[in-house]
Amino acid sequence: RIADGESDLGFVECPSIPRSLSSRTVAQDELVVVVAPDHPWARRRRGITRAELARTPLVLRERGSGTRRTLELGLEQLVEPAHEVTSTAAARSLVQVTGSPAVLSSLAVEAELAAGSLHRVAVSDLRLPRRLRAVWHPRQRPTGVTADLLSLAAPRRPTSA
């Protein structure tokens, strides 16, 4: 929608941004493996390996989502998902209800990890950091309220002399 000029500003977590768009990093997070507290992985002190994660049916976001694309780049091959959903909220719920693991944004599962309703599982040989970015069409620089929103989301840092 941004590339077509239908929207003024968007926020994405994709691993790459088309060259046709302008962007600014607004935050950073990391994808993490989460399970229900009674899942066998929750009791492991050393966590799991990338290979074990890749061969496990997971709760995954839909194809094309930034979360899914980041995971696919990190693992290269995944087995068929246990469940495929279009929202992070649905993924969190399915982890708790079905017992299937998921790979989700650390920011999106903060409250559940703190409350103990989800458990983070370490992956010894895999990190999935990512940048969250605001995007806009370069010929439609943010102005007015849109520029204000961008400034709130990603304030410019003063450059040092």
Disulfide bonds with the S-S distance in Angstrom:
none
